[in-house]
Amino acid sequence: MIATAVQQRRTTKLVLGAPLVIVSAAILFIFGTGPVRGFATTLVFGLLANLFTAVFVSRFIFDFGLDRKERGEALSI
């Protein structure tokens, strides 16, 4: 369970850094034209996909692997 806490702290950094990227993308979208707006849109979609993967999918995979082990059994890292 300690490893789960470490993983959650690492993903917290990603979650806290996301608003800065979204603000930057919003500025690009507001003041940019054409391809710059497209880049800003792609940046936000990529960030949202990255957040979803970091928080939910990796947690699911880790918990799935952890549940398959007996309590006290060594994990291969």
N, C-alpha and C positions, 0 to 999 in steps of 0.2 A: 504494500500500500504506500510505502514511502516513494517508490518510483512514480506512482500516480500523482502524488503531490508535486514532485519535481516537474513532471510533464505539464501539469496545470499551471505552474509558475512560468514555464517557458511560453506557453500559449498565451498567457496574460500579457506578455510583452507585445505579442503580435496584435492582440485585441486593442491594447492601449495606443499602439502606433497607427492603427487604421484611420482614426479621425483626421490626422494630419494629412494622410494621403488623399482622403476624400475631399478635404478642403482644397488641396492643391489641384485635384482633378476638377473641382467646381470652378476654380479660378481659370483654369485652362479652357473649360467649356464656355464660360461666360465671355471671356475676352478673345478666345481663339476663333478661327474660321476653318471650315472644311476639314482637312486632315487632322488638325489639332483637336477639334471637337471629337472626331472619331477616336483619336488616341485617348482622350479623357474618358470617353464612354467605355472603351476597352479596359482602361486602367481600373475603373470602378468595378466592372464585371469580374475582372481577374482578381481583384482584392476580395470581393465577396466570395468567390469560389475558393480562394486560398483560406479565408477565415473559416468557411464551412468545413473544408477538409481538415484544417489544423485542429479545430475544436471537436467536431463530431466524429468524423471518420477515423482519425487516429485514436481517439478515445475508445471507440467501438472495437477497433482492431486490438488495441492493448488489453482491454478488458476481456475480450474473447480469448486471447492467448493466456491471460492470467487465470481465467476460470478453468482452463483445461489442466492446470497444474495442481498438484496436491499442496496443501498448506505446508510451508517449510521446504519444499522442493526447490532446487536451484533453477534459476532462469538463465537461459543462454542469451546473452546480450551481444 
